[in-house]
Amino acid sequence: MQGQIQPRRIQPVQVRPTIARSRSVQVQREIRNFLQALDSYPARVAREPRLSFHQHLCSVFTAARDHRNFARADRP
C-alpha cells in the first residue's frame, strides 16, 4: 500500500555512564549541602535573627562551590 506511514521502533536514549555518574555525584552534593544548611540554620539565625533560610541556604551552596573551586586550583 502506497502512501501509508509505517511505524518505526523508538530506540531508548542511551546515557553514557560518565554523564550518569556525574549527575549522580552532583545530586548527592546538593542533598548534602541542603542537609548541612538545615543542620546549621538554627545556630546562624540565633546570631542573625533576620536571616531567611533561603539566604542561609544560598550561602552554604556558595561556600561549598568556592571550596570545590579552591580545591581544584590546588591540584597539580
FIFI-283619 format. One record per residue: residue in three letters; x, y, z of N, C-alpha, C in turn. Coordinates in nm, 4 decimals, always signed. Example, Ala and Ser with C-alpha at 12.3 -4.5 7.8 and 13.67 -1.06 7.14 Angstrom:
// FIFI-283619
pt kevo = ALA	n_xx = +1.3190	n_yy = -0.5690	n_zz = +0.7800	ca_xx = +1.2300	ca_yy = -0.4500	ca_zz = +0.7800	c_xx = +1.3200	c_yy = -0.3300	c_zz = +0.7800
pt kevo = SER	n_xx = +1.2850	n_yy = -0.2250	n_zz = +0.7080	ca_xx = +1.3670	ca_yy = -0.1060	ca_zz = +0.7140	c_xx = +1.2900	c_yy = +0.0030	c_zz = +0.7870
//
This chain:
// FIFI-283619
pt kevo = MET	n_xx = +0.0832	n_yy = -0.1178	n_zz = +0.0000	ca_xx = +0.0000	ca_yy = +0.0000	ca_zz = +0.0000	c_xx = +0.0874	c_yy = +0.1237	c_zz = +0.0000
pt kevo = GLN	n_xx = +0.0673	n_yy = +0.2015	n_zz = -0.0956	ca_xx = +0.1449	ca_yy = +0.3238	ca_zz = -0.1073	c_xx = +0.0774	c_yy = +0.4362	c_zz = -0.0291
pt kevo = GLY	n_xx = +0.1576	n_yy = +0.5262	n_zz = +0.0275	ca_xx = +0.1043	ca_yy = +0.6398	ca_zz = +0.0974	c_xx = +0.0785	c_yy = +0.6175	c_zz = +0.2453
pt kevo = GLN	n_xx = +0.0916	n_yy = +0.4953	n_zz = +0.2926	ca_xx = +0.0718	ca_yy = +0.4717	ca_zz = +0.4355	c_xx = +0.2028	c_yy = +0.4886	c_zz = +0.5107
pt kevo = ILE	n_xx = +0.1918	n_yy = +0.5406	n_zz = +0.6304	ca_xx = +0.3092	ca_yy = +0.5609	ca_zz = +0.7138	c_xx = +0.3302	c_yy = +0.4367	c_zz = +0.7979
pt kevo = GLN	n_xx = +0.4501	n_yy = +0.3866	n_zz = +0.7916	ca_xx = +0.4843	ca_yy = +0.2685	ca_zz = +0.8696	c_xx = +0.5441	c_yy = +0.3110	c_zz = +1.0036
pt kevo = PRO	n_xx = +0.4965	n_yy = +0.2530	n_zz = +1.1139	ca_xx = +0.5543	ca_yy = +0.2884	ca_zz = +1.2443	c_xx = +0.6990	c_yy = +0.2413	c_zz = +1.2542
pt kevo = ARG	n_xx = +0.7782	n_yy = +0.3213	n_zz = +1.3240	ca_xx = +0.9181	ca_yy = +0.2851	ca_zz = +1.3485	c_xx = +0.9334	c_yy = +0.2490	c_zz = +1.4942
pt kevo = ARG	n_xx = +1.0319	n_yy = +0.1682	n_zz = +1.5195	ca_xx = +1.0657	ca_yy = +0.1381	ca_zz = +1.6588	c_xx = +1.1410	c_yy = +0.2550	c_zz = +1.7173
pt kevo = ILE	n_xx = +1.1033	n_yy = +0.2946	n_zz = +1.8359	ca_xx = +1.1713	ca_yy = +0.4038	ca_zz = +1.9034	c_xx = +1.2797	c_yy = +0.3448	c_zz = +1.9917
pt kevo = GLN	n_xx = +1.3997	n_yy = +0.3924	n_zz = +1.9719	ca_xx = +1.5136	ca_yy = +0.3445	ca_zz = +2.0495	c_xx = +1.5261	c_yy = +0.4270	c_zz = +2.1770
pt kevo = PRO	n_xx = +1.5473	n_yy = +0.3631	n_zz = +2.2911	ca_xx = +1.5670	ca_yy = +0.4403	ca_zz = +2.4141	c_xx = +1.6949	c_yy = +0.5228	c_zz = +2.4057
pt kevo = VAL	n_xx = +1.6934	n_yy = +0.6363	n_zz = +2.4709	ca_xx = +1.8098	ca_yy = +0.7245	ca_zz = +2.4731	c_xx = +1.9170	c_yy = +0.6601	c_zz = +2.5605
pt kevo = GLN	n_xx = +2.0351	n_yy = +0.6545	n_zz = +2.5085	ca_xx = +2.1476	ca_yy = +0.5982	ca_zz = +2.5829	c_xx = +2.2235	c_yy = +0.7107	c_zz = +2.6516
pt kevo = VAL	n_xx = +2.2415	n_yy = +0.6989	n_zz = +2.7813	ca_xx = +2.3198	ca_yy = +0.7966	ca_zz = +2.8561	c_xx = +2.4532	c_yy = +0.7322	c_zz = +2.8891
pt kevo = ARG	n_xx = +2.5573	n_yy = +0.8012	n_zz = +2.8553	ca_xx = +2.6900	ca_yy = +0.7465	ca_zz = +2.8836	c_xx = +2.7100	c_yy = +0.7348	c_zz = +3.0343
pt kevo = PRO	n_xx = +2.7750	n_yy = +0.6282	n_zz = +3.0799	ca_xx = +2.7948	ca_yy = +0.6083	ca_zz = +3.2241	c_xx = +2.8641	c_yy = +0.7248	c_zz = +3.2929
pt kevo = THR	n_xx = +2.9574	n_yy = +0.7900	n_zz = +3.2244	ca_xx = +3.0287	ca_yy = +0.9017	ca_zz = +3.2883	c_xx = +2.9353	c_yy = +1.0190	c_zz = +3.3141
pt kevo = ILE	n_xx = +2.8397	n_yy = +1.0420	n_zz = +3.2235	ca_xx = +2.7438	ca_yy = +1.1504	ca_zz = +3.2424	c_xx = +2.6485	c_yy = +1.1152	c_zz = +3.3558
pt kevo = ALA	n_xx = +2.5997	n_yy = +0.9921	n_zz = +3.3568	ca_xx = +2.5087	ca_yy = +0.9489	ca_zz = +3.4631	c_xx = +2.5775	c_yy = +0.9571	c_zz = +3.5989
pt kevo = ARG	n_xx = +2.7029	n_yy = +0.9168	n_zz = +3.6065	ca_xx = +2.7764	ca_yy = +0.9227	ca_zz = +3.7335	c_xx = +2.7966	c_yy = +1.0671	c_zz = +3.7768
pt kevo = SER	n_xx = +2.8282	n_yy = +1.1536	n_zz = +3.6826	ca_xx = +2.8485	ca_yy = +1.2941	ca_zz = +3.7129	c_xx = +2.7208	c_yy = +1.3569	c_zz = +3.7683
pt kevo = ARG	n_xx = +2.6069	n_yy = +1.3244	n_zz = +3.7096	ca_xx = +2.4792	ca_yy = +1.3766	ca_zz = +3.7588	c_xx = +2.4505	c_yy = +1.3228	c_zz = +3.8974
pt kevo = SER	n_xx = +2.4794	n_yy = +1.1964	n_zz = +3.9189	ca_xx = +2.4557	ca_yy = +1.1358	ca_zz = +4.0497	c_xx = +2.5409	c_yy = +1.2024	c_zz = +4.1572
pt kevo = VAL	n_xx = +2.6653	n_yy = +1.2299	n_zz = +4.1265	ca_xx = +2.7549	ca_yy = +1.2973	ca_zz = +4.2203	c_xx = +2.7030	c_yy = +1.4374	c_zz = +4.2504
pt kevo = GLN	n_xx = +2.6558	n_yy = +1.5069	n_zz = +4.1478	ca_xx = +2.6040	ca_yy = +1.6418	ca_zz = +4.1664	c_xx = +2.4793	c_yy = +1.6401	c_zz = +4.2552
pt kevo = VAL	n_xx = +2.3897	n_yy = +1.5471	n_zz = +4.2331	ca_xx = +2.2681	ca_yy = +1.5373	ca_zz = +4.3142	c_xx = +2.3037	c_yy = +1.5061	c_zz = +4.4592
pt kevo = GLN	n_xx = +2.3961	n_yy = +1.4137	n_zz = +4.4801	ca_xx = +2.4379	ca_yy = +1.3802	ca_zz = +4.6168	c_xx = +2.4996	c_yy = +1.5016	c_zz = +4.6858
pt kevo = ARG	n_xx = +2.5772	n_yy = +1.5801	n_zz = +4.6128	ca_xx = +2.6401	ca_yy = +1.7004	ca_zz = +4.6681	c_xx = +2.5327	c_yy = +1.8019	c_zz = +4.7080
pt kevo = GLU	n_xx = +2.4319	n_yy = +1.8197	n_zz = +4.6233	ca_xx = +2.3255	ca_yy = +1.9147	ca_zz = +4.6540	c_xx = +2.2451	c_yy = +1.8707	c_zz = +4.7758
pt kevo = ILE	n_xx = +2.2189	n_yy = +1.7424	n_zz = +4.7872	ca_xx = +2.1471	ca_yy = +1.6909	ca_zz = +4.9045	c_xx = +2.2295	c_yy = +1.7139	c_zz = +5.0306
pt kevo = ARG	n_xx = +2.3591	n_yy = +1.6847	n_zz = +5.0226	ca_xx = +2.4484	ca_yy = +1.7036	ca_zz = +5.1380	c_xx = +2.4511	c_yy = +1.8512	c_zz = +5.1803
pt kevo = ASN	n_xx = +2.4585	n_yy = +1.9423	n_zz = +5.0831	ca_xx = +2.4594	ca_yy = +2.0855	ca_zz = +5.1136	c_xx = +2.3279	c_yy = +2.1285	c_zz = +5.1780
pt kevo = PHE	n_xx = +2.2159	n_yy = +2.0781	n_zz = +5.1276	ca_xx = +2.0866	ca_yy = +2.1140	ca_zz = +5.1842	c_xx = +2.0753	c_yy = +2.0654	c_zz = +5.3283
pt kevo = LEU	n_xx = +2.1173	n_yy = +1.9417	n_zz = +5.3525	ca_xx = +2.1112	ca_yy = +1.8882	ca_zz = +5.4888	c_xx = +2.2040	c_yy = +1.9654	c_zz = +5.5831
pt kevo = GLN	n_xx = +2.3182	n_yy = +2.0065	n_zz = +5.5316	ca_xx = +2.4098	ca_yy = +2.0872	ca_zz = +5.6125	c_xx = +2.3447	c_yy = +2.2214	c_zz = +5.6468
pt kevo = ALA	n_xx = +2.2747	n_yy = +2.2812	n_zz = +5.5507	ca_xx = +2.2067	ca_yy = +2.4083	ca_zz = +5.5759	c_xx = +2.0960	c_yy = +2.3913	c_zz = +5.6800
pt kevo = LEU	n_xx = +2.0219	n_yy = +2.2821	n_zz = +5.6709	ca_xx = +1.9179	ca_yy = +2.2553	ca_zz = +5.7713	c_xx = +1.9780	c_yy = +2.2435	c_zz = +5.9105
pt kevo = ASP	n_xx = +2.0882	n_yy = +2.1741	n_zz = +5.9184	ca_xx = +2.1527	ca_yy = +2.1496	ca_zz = +6.0478	c_xx = +2.2125	c_yy = +2.2778	c_zz = +6.1074
pt kevo = SER	n_xx = +2.2693	n_yy = +2.3620	n_zz = +6.0242	ca_xx = +2.3403	ca_yy = +2.4794	ca_zz = +6.0748	c_xx = +2.2544	c_yy = +2.6051	c_zz = +6.0850
pt kevo = TYR	n_xx = +2.1334	n_yy = +2.6034	n_zz = +6.0313	ca_xx = +2.0495	ca_yy = +2.7228	ca_zz = +6.0314	c_xx = +2.0121	c_yy = +2.7713	c_zz = +6.1717
pt kevo = PRO	n_xx = +1.9706	n_yy = +2.6859	n_zz = +6.2644	ca_xx = +1.9311	ca_yy = +2.7373	ca_zz = +6.3965	c_xx = +2.0411	c_yy = +2.8195	c_zz = +6.4651
pt kevo = ALA	n_xx = +2.1638	n_yy = +2.7735	n_zz = +6.4600	ca_xx = +2.2725	ca_yy = +2.8471	ca_zz = +6.5247	c_xx = +2.2976	c_yy = +2.9800	c_zz = +6.4538
pt kevo = ARG	n_xx = +2.2890	n_yy = +2.9795	n_zz = +6.3220	ca_xx = +2.3157	ca_yy = +3.1034	ca_zz = +6.2490	c_xx = +2.2029	c_yy = +3.2041	c_zz = +6.2674
pt kevo = VAL	n_xx = +2.0780	n_yy = +3.1573	n_zz = +6.2681	ca_xx = +1.9664	ca_yy = +3.2501	ca_zz = +6.2834	c_xx = +1.9635	c_yy = +3.3061	c_zz = +6.4256
pt kevo = ALA	n_xx = +2.0214	n_yy = +3.2358	n_zz = +6.5208	ca_xx = +2.0327	ca_yy = +3.2885	ca_zz = +6.6573	c_xx = +2.1264	c_yy = +3.4103	c_zz = +6.6583
pt kevo = ARG	n_xx = +2.2306	n_yy = +3.4060	n_zz = +6.5731	ca_xx = +2.3240	ca_yy = +3.5188	ca_zz = +6.5632	c_xx = +2.2697	c_yy = +3.6290	c_zz = +6.4728
pt kevo = GLU	n_xx = +2.1945	n_yy = +3.5895	n_zz = +6.3695	ca_xx = +2.1415	ca_yy = +3.6836	ca_zz = +6.2700	c_xx = +1.9903	c_yy = +3.6608	c_zz = +6.2558
pt kevo = PRO	n_xx = +1.9089	n_yy = +3.7150	n_zz = +6.3468	ca_xx = +1.7651	ca_yy = +3.6852	ca_zz = +6.3502	c_xx = +1.6874	c_yy = +3.7173	c_zz = +6.2227
pt kevo = ARG	n_xx = +1.7356	n_yy = +3.8100	n_zz = +6.1427	ca_xx = +1.6619	ca_yy = +3.8465	ca_zz = +6.0209	c_xx = +1.7011	c_yy = +3.7632	c_zz = +5.8993
pt kevo = LEU	n_xx = +1.7917	n_yy = +3.6716	n_zz = +5.9169	ca_xx = +1.8382	ca_yy = +3.5876	ca_zz = +5.8068	c_xx = +1.7323	c_yy = +3.4842	c_zz = +5.7705
pt kevo = SER	n_xx = +1.6951	n_yy = +3.4797	n_zz = +5.6440	ca_xx = +1.5984	ca_yy = +3.3787	ca_zz = +5.5997	c_xx = +1.6716	c_yy = +3.2471	c_zz = +5.5723
pt kevo = PHE	n_xx = +1.5955	n_yy = +3.1394	n_zz = +5.5709	ca_xx = +1.6573	ca_yy = +3.0110	ca_zz = +5.5397	c_xx = +1.7128	c_yy = +3.0127	c_zz = +5.3979
pt kevo = HIS	n_xx = +1.6428	n_yy = +3.0775	n_zz = +5.3065	ca_xx = +1.6886	ca_yy = +3.0843	ca_zz = +5.1679	c_xx = +1.8251	c_yy = +3.1532	c_zz = +5.1590
pt kevo = GLN	n_xx = +1.8416	n_yy = +3.2625	n_zz = +5.2326	ca_xx = +1.9716	ca_yy = +3.3316	ca_zz = +5.2328	c_xx = +2.0808	c_yy = +3.2405	c_zz = +5.2880
pt kevo = HIS	n_xx = +2.0485	n_yy = +3.1711	n_zz = +5.3950	ca_xx = +2.1461	ca_yy = +3.0802	ca_zz = +5.4554	c_xx = +2.1803	c_yy = +2.9666	c_zz = +5.3592
pt kevo = LEU	n_xx = +2.0779	n_yy = +2.9104	n_zz = +5.2976	ca_xx = +2.0988	ca_yy = +2.8008	ca_zz = +5.2024	c_xx = +2.1898	c_yy = +2.8449	c_zz = +5.0880
pt kevo = CYS	n_xx = +2.1634	n_yy = +2.9632	n_zz = +5.0355	ca_xx = +2.2476	ca_yy = +3.0146	ca_zz = +4.9263	c_xx = +2.3924	c_yy = +3.0311	c_zz = +4.9716
pt kevo = SER	n_xx = +2.4118	n_yy = +3.0761	n_zz = +5.0950	ca_xx = +2.5486	ca_yy = +3.0934	ca_zz = +5.1435	c_xx = +2.6194	c_yy = +2.9596	c_zz = +5.1608
pt kevo = VAL	n_xx = +2.5451	n_yy = +2.8580	n_zz = +5.2022	ca_xx = +2.6049	ca_yy = +2.7239	ca_zz = +5.2159	c_xx = +2.6466	c_yy = +2.6709	c_zz = +5.0787
pt kevo = PHE	n_xx = +2.5596	n_yy = +2.6858	n_zz = +4.9797	ca_xx = +2.5920	ca_yy = +2.6385	ca_zz = +4.8450	c_xx = +2.7089	c_yy = +2.7171	c_zz = +4.7864
pt kevo = THR	n_xx = +2.7120	n_yy = +2.8469	n_zz = +4.8094	ca_xx = +2.8218	ca_yy = +2.9295	ca_zz = +4.7588	c_xx = +2.9541	c_yy = +2.8903	c_zz = +4.8231
pt kevo = ALA	n_xx = +2.9521	n_yy = +2.8693	n_zz = +4.9539	ca_xx = +3.0741	ca_yy = +2.8291	ca_zz = +5.0243	c_xx = +3.1237	c_yy = +2.6937	c_zz = +4.9742
pt kevo = ALA	n_xx = +3.0315	n_yy = +2.6010	n_zz = +4.9511	ca_xx = +3.0704	ca_yy = +2.4683	ca_zz = +4.9018	c_xx = +3.1296	c_yy = +2.4790	c_zz = +4.7617
pt kevo = ARG	n_xx = +3.0685	n_yy = +2.5617	n_zz = +4.6766	ca_xx = +3.1199	ca_yy = +2.5797	ca_zz = +4.5406	c_xx = +3.2585	c_yy = +2.6428	c_zz = +4.5432
pt kevo = ASP	n_xx = +3.2758	n_yy = +2.7459	n_zz = +4.6263	ca_xx = +3.4060	ca_yy = +2.8121	ca_zz = +4.6371	c_xx = +3.5122	c_yy = +2.7151	c_zz = +4.6882
pt kevo = HIS	n_xx = +3.4734	n_yy = +2.6311	n_zz = +4.7829	ca_xx = +3.5667	ca_yy = +2.5317	ca_zz = +4.8375	c_xx = +3.6102	c_yy = +2.4336	c_zz = +4.7284
pt kevo = ARG	n_xx = +3.5148	n_yy = +2.3867	n_zz = +4.6469	ca_xx = +3.5477	ca_yy = +2.2944	ca_zz = +4.5371	c_xx = +3.6402	c_yy = +2.3613	c_zz = +4.4365
pt kevo = ASN	n_xx = +3.6106	n_yy = +2.4871	n_zz = +4.4017	ca_xx = +3.6947	ca_yy = +2.5594	ca_zz = +4.3052	c_xx = +3.8357	c_yy = +2.5799	c_zz = +4.3597
pt kevo = PHE	n_xx = +3.8461	n_yy = +2.6096	n_zz = +4.4891	ca_xx = +3.9761	ca_yy = +2.6270	ca_zz = +4.5520	c_xx = +4.0535	c_yy = +2.4954	c_zz = +4.5523
pt kevo = ALA	n_xx = +3.9845	n_yy = +2.3869	n_zz = +4.5827	ca_xx = +4.0491	ca_yy = +2.2542	ca_zz = +4.5845	c_xx = +4.0990	c_yy = +2.2161	c_zz = +4.4451
pt kevo = ARG	n_xx = +4.0215	n_yy = +2.2493	n_zz = +4.3422	ca_xx = +4.0644	ca_yy = +2.2196	ca_zz = +4.2049	c_xx = +4.1878	c_yy = +2.3008	c_zz = +4.1681
pt kevo = ALA	n_xx = +4.1946	n_yy = +2.4243	n_zz = +4.2132	ca_xx = +4.3079	ca_yy = +2.5108	ca_zz = +4.1806	c_xx = +4.4372	c_yy = +2.4586	c_zz = +4.2432
pt kevo = ASP	n_xx = +4.4255	n_yy = +2.3876	n_zz = +4.3550	ca_xx = +4.5439	ca_yy = +2.3334	ca_zz = +4.4226	c_xx = +4.5998	c_yy = +2.2087	c_zz = +4.3565
pt kevo = ARG	n_xx = +4.5209	n_yy = +2.1459	n_zz = +4.2701	ca_xx = +4.5679	ca_yy = +2.0221	ca_zz = +4.2060	c_xx = +4.6773	c_yy = +2.0537	c_zz = +4.1049
pt kevo = PRO	n_xx = +4.7761	n_yy = +1.9654	n_zz = +4.0982	ca_xx = +4.8850	ca_yy = +1.9873	ca_zz = +4.0005	c_xx = +4.8403	c_yy = +1.9610	c_zz = +3.8587
//
